[in-house]
């Protein structure tokens, strides 16, 4: 069988997410299965080169995954015409500069979000890629999670009747670093380093709400730094300058009101770290990262407020599991395969750098809302015609 090689420059995959999801479970998994079968019968085989700042980490990753190529010289990697895709999973404040270089080198772009630390910069990157004629995409992984796909299936099957509200409770406890090992990097809590929960998570909420339920019309948000004192990876204390919790409301174009609580200072008492609940006149659904449960109008219980007796209703018992009905691949790998087909076969791919800029836009507007204590409309984003 004929093979088609595609070289991928992978920058910033020494981090937890980059290693686990993008390298291990996506590119290496695609390589180990023998590539991707294309429509013309050929096999698309991936050939990554690992790029980063720490040679010891790069060498270790290369040995662990049997990858021949790695370098700390991004410019040299971009100069290789045989590698046509640039992927970026660096920290947010390093991404824009590297993307500019990659676009100037004529590389197709696939990157993590947020694409930049400001909307102006995110739009600049989208415009540069558009003008250069390079294909580009942004990771929107939660769209491909089993729970979200089941929720979307219910919407498309008209399960809910008239949609009324959309609610999220998301988060977990991030340890301060003084007596327990950090479970998120310390830069996440320093605004000067590109940190902040809103910039990190609201780009996710933008593409999820827009694509699963309805585009966002306006936003109201309140942010807090609940834990002001933290310790970094070296055990040194520092003052948190970026929010660790956000309490947001979104009015959607279809009239639905969404309420999202997002927190790194909460201890979950639920099945998953994130649960989305969508209520409608004919039924409700609760979706996690993988599972989804429903309750229909006909089997909805009738609670009666009576604090003088134990609650007689087992509320969980009235919910039914939504079946898989298909085999779910890793969400990151699904989108990687879609983008690779987009580059090689010109298959449509709807999540480009402009979509990534929309996520940064929502984060900016949410922070502005919190500062000004008011609702703010979300204007349409467009690029200039070349």
C-alpha positions in Angstrom: 0.0 0.0 0.0 1.3 3.5 -0.9 2.2 5.8 1.9 2.2 9.5 2.2 4.5 11.0 4.9 3.5 14.2 6.8 6.1 15.9 9.0 4.7 17.6 12.2 6.7 20.1 14.3 5.4 19.5 17.8 6.4 22.4 20.1 5.6 22.3 23.8 4.7 18.6 24.2 6.9 18.1 27.3 4.0 19.4 29.5 1.4 17.1 31.0 -1.4 17.7 28.4 1.0 17.9 25.5 2.6 14.6 26.4 -0.4 12.6 27.4 -3.1 13.8 25.0 -1.3 15.1 21.9 1.8 13.0 21.7 0.9 9.7 23.4 -2.8 9.3 22.7 -2.9 11.1 19.4 0.2 11.2 17.2 2.0 8.2 18.6 -1.3 6.2 18.6 -1.9 7.2 14.9 1.7 6.2 14.1 1.5 2.8 15.9 -1.7 1.9 14.1 0.1 2.4 10.8 -1.3 5.8 9.9 -4.6 7.0 8.6 -6.3 5.4 5.5 -7.0 8.1 3.0 -9.9 8.2 0.5 -7.5 7.3 -2.4 -6.3 4.2 -0.6 -3.0 5.5 0.6 -1.9 5.5 4.2 -1.0 8.9 5.8 1.9 8.3 8.1 3.0 10.9 10.7 6.6 11.8 11.4 6.9 14.1 14.4 9.8 16.2 15.5 9.7 17.3 19.1 10.6 20.9 19.9 11.1 22.5 23.3 13.4 24.4 25.7 14.6 21.5 27.8 16.9 19.0 26.0 16.8 16.4 28.8 13.0 16.3 28.7 12.9 16.1 24.9 15.5 13.3 24.7 13.6 11.4 27.3 10.3 11.7 25.4 12.0 10.8 22.1 13.4 7.6 23.7 10.2 6.7 25.5 8.1 6.9 22.3 10.8 5.8 19.8 10.9 9.1 18.0 14.0 9.9 16.0 13.9 13.6 15.9 14.0 16.4 18.5 15.5 19.9 18.8 15.6 23.0 20.9 16.0 25.1 17.8 12.5 26.1 16.6 13.9 28.2 13.7 15.8 25.3 12.4 12.7 23.1 12.6 10.6 25.6 10.8 13.2 25.9 8.0 12.7 22.2 7.1 10.4 22.2 4.1 9.7 18.5 4.6 7.7 19.3 7.8 4.5 21.0 6.8 2.5 21.2 10.0 3.3 23.2 13.1 1.6 22.3 16.4 1.9 24.5 19.5 1.1 23.4 23.1 3.3 25.8 24.9 2.2 28.1 27.7 -0.2 30.7 26.4 2.2 33.7 26.7 4.7 32.0 24.3 2.3 30.8 21.7 1.7 33.9 19.5 5.3 34.6 18.7 5.9 31.0 17.7 2.7 30.9 15.6 3.8 34.1 13.7 7.1 32.4 12.8 5.4 29.2 11.7 2.9 31.1 9.5 5.7 33.1 8.0 7.5 29.8 7.2 4.4 28.6 5.4 3.4 25.9 7.8 -0.1 24.7 8.4 -1.1 25.6 12.0 -2.7 23.4 14.6 -2.6 24.7 18.2 -3.9 24.6 21.7 -6.2 27.3 23.1 -6.3 30.0 24.1 -4.5 31.1 20.9 -3.2 34.3 22.5 -3.5 36.3 25.7 -5.5 39.1 24.0 -8.3 39.3 21.4 -6.2 41.7 19.2 -3.4 39.2 19.1 -5.7 36.3 18.5 -7.3 38.1 15.6 -3.9 39.1 14.2 -2.9 35.4 14.1 -6.1 34.4 12.4 -5.6 37.2 9.8 -2.0 36.3 9.2 -2.9 32.6 8.6 -5.8 33.7 6.3 -3.6 36.0 4.3 -0.8 33.4 4.0 -3.2 30.8 2.7 -2.1 28.2 5.3 -4.7 25.8 6.8 -5.2 26.3 10.4 -7.1 24.7 13.3 -7.5 25.1 17.1 -8.0 22.2 19.6 -11.6 22.1 20.7 -11.4 18.8 22.4 -14.4 18.8 24.6 -16.7 18.8 21.6 -15.6 15.2 21.0 -16.0 13.9 24.5 -18.6 11.1 24.8 -20.8 13.1 27.3 -21.0 16.1 25.0 -21.7 14.0 21.9 -24.5 12.3 23.7 -25.9 15.6 24.8 -25.7 16.9 21.2 -27.4 13.8 20.0 -30.3 14.4 22.4 -30.7 18.0 21.1 -30.7 16.8 17.5 -33.3 14.2 18.3 -35.6 16.9 19.9 -35.5 15.2 23.3 -35.9 18.4 25.3 -38.8 20.1 23.7 -38.4 23.8 24.3 -34.9 24.4 25.8 -35.0 26.5 29.0 -31.6 26.6 30.7 -28.0 25.3 30.5 -26.0 24.9 33.7 -22.4 23.8 34.4 -20.7 23.0 37.7 -17.0 22.5 36.9 -13.8 22.3 38.8 -11.8 20.7 41.6 -9.3 21.6 44.4 -5.9 22.8 43.2 -3.5 22.5 46.1 -1.7 25.6 47.2 1.7 24.0 47.0 2.9 24.4 50.6 2.2 20.9 51.9 0.8 19.0 48.9 2.2 18.5 45.4 0.8 21.0 42.9 -1.8 19.6 40.5 -1.7 22.6 38.2 1.4 24.7 37.3 2.0 27.8 39.3 1.9 30.2 36.3 -1.8 29.5 36.1 -2.3 31.9 39.1 -0.1 34.7 37.8 -1.8 37.1 35.4 1.6 38.5 34.3 2.5 35.0 33.0 -0.7 34.5 31.1 -2.5 32.8 33.9 -6.1 33.0 35.0 -9.0 30.6 35.1 -11.1 32.7 32.7 -8.5 32.8 29.9 -7.9 29.1 30.5 -11.4 27.8 30.6 -13.8 30.3 28.9 -12.4 29.5 25.4 -13.7 25.9 26.2 -17.1 27.2 27.2 -17.3 29.4 24.1 -16.9 26.5 21.6 -19.0 24.2 23.7 -22.0 26.5 24.1 -21.8 27.8 20.5 -21.6 24.3 19.0 -23.8 22.3 21.3 -26.6 24.6 22.2 -26.6 28.1 20.6 -24.2 31.0 20.0 -23.6 33.3 22.9 -25.3 36.7 22.7 -24.1 38.3 25.9 -22.1 37.6 29.1 -22.2 38.5 32.8 -19.3 37.3 35.0 -17.9 37.7 38.4 -14.3 36.5 39.2 -12.5 36.0 42.5 -9.1 35.2 43.8 -10.2 33.0 46.7 -6.7 31.8 47.6 -4.3 34.7 47.4 -1.2 33.0 48.7 0.3 30.0 46.9 3.7 28.2 46.5 5.5 27.5 43.2 7.2 24.3 42.0 10.4 25.2 44.0 8.4 25.7 47.2 8.7 29.5 47.1 5.6 31.5 48.2 4.0 34.0 45.8 0.9 36.1 45.6 -1.8 35.0 43.2 -2.6 37.7 40.7 -5.1 35.8 38.6 -8.5 34.6 39.5 -9.1 31.0 40.6 -12.9 31.0 40.3 -15.5 32.5 37.9 -19.2 32.7 38.2 -20.7 33.4 34.7 -24.0 33.7 33.0 -24.6 33.7 29.3 -27.7 34.7 27.3 -27.8 32.6 24.1 -29.2 33.5 20.7 -32.0 30.9 21.1 -33.1 32.5 24.3 -31.6 29.9 26.7 -29.9 31.2 29.8 -26.7 29.4 30.8 -25.1 29.6 34.2 -21.5 28.3 34.6 -19.6 28.0 37.9 -15.9 27.3 37.1 -13.6 26.9 40.0 -10.1 25.6 41.0 -11.0 26.0 44.7 -13.9 23.5 45.1 -14.2 20.0 46.2 -16.6 18.1 44.0 -19.4 16.0 45.3 -20.7 14.6 42.0 -19.8 11.9 39.6 -17.3 13.9 37.5 -15.3 17.1 37.8 -17.6 18.7 35.4 -21.4 18.2 34.9 -23.5 20.0 32.4 -27.3 20.1 32.9 -29.7 21.1 30.1 -33.4 21.5 31.1 -36.3 21.6 28.7 -40.1 21.3 28.8 -40.1 17.6 27.8 -36.9 16.4 29.6 -33.6 17.2 31.2 -30.1 15.7 30.8 -26.9 15.8 32.9 -23.7 15.1 30.9 -20.2 14.6 32.3 -17.0 14.1 30.3 -18.1 10.5 29.4 -21.6 9.7 30.7 -25.0 11.3 30.1 -28.2 10.7 32.0 -31.8 11.8 31.2 -35.1 12.3 32.9 -38.2 12.6 30.8 -41.4 14.7 31.4 -43.4 11.5 32.1 -41.2 10.2 34.9 -40.4 13.5 36.6 -41.2 13.2 40.4 -43.3 15.8 42.3 -41.3 16.9 45.3 -43.1 18.6 48.2 -41.2 20.9 50.5 -41.3 19.5 54.0 -38.3 20.0 56.2 -39.9 18.1 59.1 -39.4 14.6 57.5 -36.6 12.8 55.7 -36.7 13.3 51.9 -38.8 10.5 50.6 -37.6 10.7 47.0 -34.5 9.1 45.5 -33.8 11.8 42.9 -31.0 9.9 41.2 -33.3 6.8 40.7 -35.4 8.6 38.2 -32.6 9.2 35.7 -31.7 6.8 32.8 -28.3 6.3 31.2 -27.9 7.4 27.6 -26.3 4.4 25.7 -23.1 4.8 23.9 -24.5 3.5 20.6 -21.0 3.9 19.1 -17.3 3.5 20.0 -15.7 6.7 21.3 -12.1 7.4 20.4 -9.9 9.8 22.4 -11.3 13.3 21.9 -7.9 14.8 21.0 -7.1 12.1 18.6 -10.4 12.5 16.8 -9.7 16.1 16.1 -6.0 15.4 15.1 -7.2 13.0 12.5 -9.8 15.5 11.2 -7.2 18.2 10.9 -4.7 15.9 9.1 -7.4 15.0 6.6 -8.1 18.7 6.2 -4.5 19.3 5.3 -4.0 16.4 3.0 -7.5 15.8 1.5 -9.0 19.3 2.0 -11.8 17.8 4.1 -13.7 20.7 5.7 -12.6 21.7 9.2 -14.7 24.2 11.1 -12.5 25.1 14.1 -9.9 27.5 12.7 -7.9 30.4 14.3 -10.9 32.7 14.0 -12.9 30.2 16.1 -10.0 30.2 18.5 -10.2 34.0 18.6 -13.8 33.8 19.6 -12.7 31.9 22.8 -10.3 34.7 23.7 -13.0 37.2 23.0 -15.4 35.6 25.5 -12.6 35.5 28.1 -11.8 39.2 27.6 -15.5 40.2 27.7 -16.0 38.1 30.9 -13.1 39.8 32.6 -14.4 43.2 31.5 -17.9 42.3 32.8 -16.4 41.4 36.2 -14.5 44.6 36.4 -17.4 46.8 35.3 -20.1 44.7 37.0 -22.5 44.5 34.0 -23.8 42.5 31.1 -21.8 42.8 27.9 -22.9 41.9 24.4 -20.7 39.6 22.3 -20.1 41.1 18.9 -19.5 39.1 15.7 -15.9 38.5 14.7 -14.8 38.6 11.1 -11.5 38.8 9.2 -10.6 41.2 6.4 -10.8 39.9 2.9 -7.5 39.4 1.2 
